[in-house]
């Protein structure tokens, strides 16, 4: 075991390593930062420490981690608590690999069982209703139509959607290049309606002098000409849902669930869906199978001889 330093310094070094050495996405690094400093703040309060007498890494025990989880359980779901524990566990595992600790105190802490939740999604009729409600032919209207046609057509994560550049879209082949988690790239098909919407939007931008037709850059722009953010996509979707009278709580990630459920309902292969969604493990994709329970029951009622 090497000479110890304050826990805060080790956390700062670890977060730098996530960003610059492991290439984690900014949103992932932000989540780790929030969770680890939340854990540190808990330790400072519990141990009554200050900057003059900081918490040392070797002081952290399994009992302290369990106490942190106990506090989290008061205001967080089990899934959130599990995610925060995963961040703490990954940090201490890094400390072991670096030789700072002989063993991780988080190894003796049990992960909470995950809650089984059914993802929010839209039916085919409601999804079409949402897309057809974008009738505004202004530049923002063209953008919003292209935005959600692309999201529904590809099933990409919202972070992947806003991260698309103009040259990532191959109109001739009907394909789009996506940079996913861990900076992994994948090539996925995109439908003609989405391509038409993107083409109309980009033509509108060029006519307004906002972009050069032959230049690369962010595919979807905000009002100021910068790259659209994931938070803005959520606000736009909330407004569109109200405009078309769909008073349901569906996030941009819910449109991804919608994409997956509609493909499964139409008989898509689970392995193919795994590739489209960019899931590293098939078990992640299998979460979507329960969405098609209505189709499963209909098949059962039709086929079973003694239903």
C-alpha positions in Angstrom: 0.0 0.0 0.0 1.4 3.4 -1.0 1.4 6.6 1.2 -2.1 7.8 1.5 -3.5 11.3 0.6 -6.8 12.9 1.4 -9.8 11.2 -0.1 -10.8 14.4 -2.0 -7.5 14.4 -3.9 -7.9 10.8 -4.9 -11.4 11.5 -6.1 -10.2 14.4 -8.2 -7.4 12.3 -9.8 -9.9 9.5 -10.5 -12.3 11.8 -12.3 -9.5 13.1 -14.4 -8.6 9.5 -15.3 -12.2 8.8 -16.3 -12.2 11.7 -18.7 -8.7 11.8 -20.2 -7.5 8.2 -19.9 -10.7 6.1 -20.2 -12.6 8.4 -22.5 -15.8 8.4 -20.6 -18.6 10.6 -21.9 -19.1 14.0 -20.3 -22.5 13.1 -18.9 -21.0 9.9 -17.3 -18.1 11.8 -15.8 -20.6 14.4 -14.4 -22.6 11.6 -12.8 -19.5 10.1 -11.2 -18.4 13.5 -9.9 -21.8 14.2 -8.3 -22.0 10.7 -6.7 -18.5 10.6 -5.3 -18.6 14.1 -3.9 -21.9 13.4 -2.4 -20.3 10.4 -0.6 -17.4 12.6 0.5 -19.8 15.2 1.9 -21.5 12.5 3.9 -18.2 11.3 5.3 -17.2 14.9 6.3 -20.6 15.4 8.1 -20.5 12.0 9.8 -16.9 12.2 10.9 -17.1 15.9 11.6 -14.2 16.7 9.4 -13.0 19.9 7.7 -10.4 21.1 5.2 -7.9 21.3 8.1 -8.5 17.6 8.9 -9.6 15.9 5.7 -10.9 12.3 5.4 -8.2 9.9 4.4 -8.9 7.1 2.0 -7.7 4.4 4.3 -10.2 5.5 6.9 -13.3 4.5 4.9 -14.9 1.3 6.1 -17.7 -0.9 4.8 -19.9 0.4 7.7 -19.4 4.0 6.5 -20.5 3.0 3.0 -23.6 1.2 4.4 -24.4 4.3 6.4 -24.2 6.4 3.2 -26.6 4.0 1.5 -29.0 4.2 4.4 -29.2 8.0 4.1 -29.7 7.7 0.3 -32.6 5.2 0.7 -34.6 7.9 2.5 -35.0 10.0 -0.7 -33.9 7.8 -3.6 -35.1 4.8 -5.5 -33.2 1.5 -5.2 -32.0 1.9 -8.7 -30.5 5.3 -7.9 -28.9 4.0 -4.7 -27.4 1.1 -6.7 -26.0 3.5 -9.3 -24.3 5.6 -6.6 -22.9 2.6 -4.9 -21.5 1.4 -8.3 -19.7 4.8 -8.6 -18.2 4.4 -5.1 -17.3 0.7 -5.8 -15.6 1.6 -9.1 -13.6 4.4 -7.3 -12.3 2.1 -4.6 -11.5 -0.6 -7.1 -9.3 2.0 -8.9 -7.6 2.7 -5.6 -6.8 -1.0 -5.2 -5.4 -1.1 -8.8 -3.3 2.0 -8.1 -1.8 0.4 -4.9 -3.3 2.9 -2.6 -5.5 0.3 -0.8 -4.9 -3.4 -0.3 -8.6 -4.1 -0.6 -11.8 -2.3 -1.4 -14.2 -1.5 1.5 -17.1 -1.5 -1.0 -16.6 -5.2 -1.8 -18.3 -6.1 1.5 -21.4 -4.0 0.8 -24.3 -5.6 -1.0 -25.9 -3.9 -4.0 -29.6 -3.2 -3.6 -31.9 -5.2 -5.8 -33.1 -3.3 -8.8 -36.7 -2.2 -9.1 -38.5 -3.6 -12.1 -40.0 -0.7 -13.9 -41.9 -0.6 -17.2 -40.4 2.0 -19.5 -42.7 4.7 -20.7 -43.3 4.5 -24.4 -45.9 5.5 -27.1 -48.2 3.4 -29.2 -47.7 3.5 -33.0 -50.8 5.8 -33.3 -49.6 8.1 -30.6 -46.1 8.2 -32.1 -47.5 9.1 -35.5 -49.7 11.7 -33.9 -46.7 13.3 -32.3 -44.7 13.5 -35.5 -47.7 14.7 -37.5 -48.3 17.5 -35.0 -45.1 19.2 -36.1 -46.6 21.2 -38.9 -44.7 24.4 -38.5 -42.6 25.1 -41.6 -40.4 27.7 -39.9 -36.7 26.8 -39.4 -37.4 25.6 -35.8 -40.3 23.6 -37.0 -38.2 21.9 -39.7 -35.6 21.2 -37.1 -38.0 19.7 -34.6 -39.6 17.5 -37.3 -36.1 16.3 -38.4 -35.1 15.8 -34.8 -37.9 13.5 -33.7 -38.2 11.7 -37.1 -34.5 10.8 -36.7 -34.9 9.8 -33.0 -37.8 7.5 -33.8 -36.2 6.2 -37.0 -32.9 5.2 -35.4 -33.7 4.7 -31.7 -30.4 6.4 -30.7 -29.8 7.8 -27.2 -30.5 11.5 -26.9 -26.8 12.2 -26.2 -26.0 10.4 -29.5 -28.7 12.3 -31.3 -27.4 15.8 -30.4 -23.9 14.6 -31.0 -24.5 13.8 -34.7 -22.7 15.9 -37.3 -23.8 16.6 -40.8 -21.3 14.2 -42.4 -22.5 11.4 -40.1 -25.6 11.0 -42.3 -25.1 9.1 -45.5 -28.2 9.9 -47.5 -27.2 7.7 -50.5 -26.9 4.6 -48.3 -29.6 5.5 -45.8 -27.2 5.0 -42.9 -26.0 7.1 -40.0 -22.8 6.9 -38.0 -23.3 7.1 -34.2 -20.8 7.6 -31.5 -22.1 5.8 -28.4 -21.0 5.0 -24.9 -17.3 4.6 -24.4 -16.8 6.4 -27.7 -17.8 3.3 -29.6 -19.0 3.9 -33.1 -21.8 2.0 -34.9 -23.5 2.3 -38.3 -27.3 2.0 -38.3 -30.0 2.5 -40.9 -32.2 5.6 -41.0 -35.6 5.7 -42.7 -36.5 7.8 -45.7 -39.0 10.0 -43.8 -36.3 11.0 -41.4 -33.8 11.6 -44.3 -36.4 13.8 -46.0 -37.0 15.8 -42.8 -33.2 16.2 -42.3 -32.8 17.3 -45.9 -35.6 19.9 -45.6 -34.1 21.2 -42.4 -30.5 21.5 -43.7 -31.8 23.1 -47.0 -33.7 25.7 -44.8 -30.5 26.4 -42.8 -28.5 26.9 -46.0 -31.1 29.2 -47.5 -31.1 31.3 -44.3 -27.3 31.5 -44.5 -26.9 29.6 -41.2 -24.7 26.9 -42.6 -22.7 26.1 -45.7 -24.2 23.1 -47.7 -20.8 21.5 -48.1 -19.5 22.1 -44.5 -19.6 19.6 -41.6 -20.7 20.6 -38.1 -23.5 19.9 -35.7 -26.6 18.3 -37.4 -29.1 20.0 -35.1 -28.6 23.6 -34.1 -30.1 25.8 -31.4 -31.4 29.3 -31.9 -27.9 30.7 -31.5 -26.4 28.4 -34.1 -24.6 26.1 -31.6 -25.1 22.4 -31.0 -28.5 21.5 -29.5 -28.3 20.0 -26.1 -30.1 16.9 -24.6 -31.9 19.2 -22.1 -33.3 21.3 -24.9 -34.6 18.2 -26.7 -36.5 17.2 -23.5 -38.1 20.7 -23.3 -39.0 20.6 -27.0 -40.6 17.1 -26.6 -42.6 18.3 -23.5 -44.1 21.2 -25.5 -44.9 18.9 -28.5 -46.7 16.4 -26.3 -48.9 19.1 -24.9 -49.5 20.6 -28.4 -50.9 17.3 -29.8 -52.9 16.5 -26.6 -50.7 13.6 -25.4 -50.7 14.2 -21.7 -48.2 11.4 -20.9 -44.8 11.5 -19.3 -42.4 10.4 -22.0 -38.8 11.5 -22.2 -36.5 11.4 -25.3 -35.3 8.1 -23.9 -39.0 7.0 -24.0 -38.9 7.5 -27.7 -35.9 5.1 -27.8 -38.1 2.6 -25.8 -40.9 3.3 -28.4 -38.5 2.5 -31.3 -37.5 -0.8 -29.6 -41.0 -1.9 -28.7 -42.4 -1.2 -32.2 -39.6 -3.2 -33.8 -40.2 -6.1 -31.4 -43.9 -6.0 -32.0 -43.2 -6.3 -35.7 -41.1 -9.4 -35.2 -37.5 -7.9 -35.0 -34.8 -10.3 -33.9 -33.4 -9.5 -30.4 -29.8 -9.7 -31.5 -30.4 -7.3 -34.4 -32.1 -4.9 -32.0 -29.1 -5.1 -29.7 -26.9 -3.9 -32.5 -29.2 -1.1 -33.4 -29.5 0.1 -29.8 -25.7 -0.2 -29.2 -26.1 -2.4 -26.2 -22.9 -4.1 -25.1 -24.9 -7.0 -23.4 -28.0 -8.8 -24.7 -29.4 -8.7 -21.1 -29.8 -4.9 -21.5 -31.8 -5.4 -24.7 -34.0 -8.0 -23.0 -35.5 -5.4 -20.8 -37.6 -4.3 -23.8 -39.2 -7.7 -24.3 -41.8 -7.2 -21.6 -43.1 -4.2 -23.5 -44.7 -6.6 -26.1 -46.8 -8.4 -23.5 -50.0 -7.4 -25.3 -48.8 -9.1 -28.4 -47.7 -12.2 -26.4 -51.2 -12.5 -24.8 -52.9 -12.1 -28.2 -50.7 -14.9 -29.6 -51.5 -17.1 -26.6 -55.3 -16.5 -26.8 -55.2 -17.3 -30.5 -53.0 -20.4 -30.4 -53.5 -22.2 -27.1 -56.1 -25.0 -27.4 -57.4 -24.7 -23.9 -57.1 -21.0 -23.1 
